[in-house]
Amino acid sequence: MELRRDIAEYRAAAEAQADAVRERINAALEVSRRTREEIEQRIASELHTPRVTAAKKAAPARKRTRASTRASAK
């Protein structure tokens, strides 16, 4: 009888731990589902209404160095 009671305690503890793990897994799955839905909604909304980007400024002209002006003068 003593042995059976010890096994039952371990079994109950293992089942409680398994339940806790299942709950955490299900919570993580729910978060990932919501995240995926949000990403899909953002993608769909941006496909229908593309972002307006500001015109890029022209890069400033590079300054000539003495070495390059000498080479072109030769």
C-alpha positions in Angstrom: 0.0 0.0 0.0 2.8 2.4 0.9 4.4 1.9 -2.6 1.1 2.6 -4.4 0.6 5.8 -2.6 4.0 7.1 -3.5 3.5 6.3 -7.2 0.1 8.0 -7.1 1.7 11.2 -5.7 4.4 11.1 -8.5 1.7 10.5 -11.1 -0.4 13.4 -9.8 2.6 15.7 -9.8 3.5 14.6 -13.3 -0.1 15.2 -14.5 -0.1 18.7 -12.9 3.2 19.5 -14.6 1.9 18.3 -17.9 -1.2 20.4 -17.6 0.9 23.5 -16.8 3.1 22.8 -19.8 0.0 22.3 -22.0 -1.4 25.7 -20.9 1.8 27.5 -21.7 2.0 25.9 -25.1 -1.6 26.8 -25.9 -0.9 30.4 -24.7 2.1 30.6 -26.9 0.2 29.2 -29.9 -2.5 31.8 -29.4 0.1 34.6 -29.3 1.7 33.3 -32.5 -1.7 33.1 -34.2 -2.6 36.7 -33.3 0.9 37.8 -34.4 0.5 36.0 -37.8 -3.0 37.5 -38.3 -1.6 41.0 -37.5 1.2 40.6 -40.0 -1.1 39.3 -42.7 -3.4 42.3 -42.1 -0.5 44.7 -42.4 0.7 43.1 -45.6 -2.8 43.1 -47.1 -3.4 46.8 -46.1 0.0 47.9 -47.5 -0.7 46.1 -50.8 -3.9 48.0 -51.2 -2.6 51.3 -50.0 1.1 51.6 -50.7 3.2 53.9 -48.6 4.0 57.3 -49.9 7.7 57.8 -49.6 9.5 61.1 -49.7 11.5 61.9 -52.8 15.2 61.1 -52.2 17.5 64.0 -52.1 20.3 64.0 -54.6 23.6 63.2 -53.1 25.9 66.1 -53.0 28.6 66.2 -55.6 31.9 64.9 -54.5 34.7 67.3 -54.0 37.7 66.9 -56.2 41.0 66.2 -54.5 44.3 67.6 -55.6 45.4 64.2 -56.9 42.4 63.9 -59.2 42.8 67.4 -60.6 46.5 66.8 -61.3 45.7 63.6 -63.0 43.1 65.2 -65.3 45.5 68.1 -66.0 48.2 65.9 -67.4 
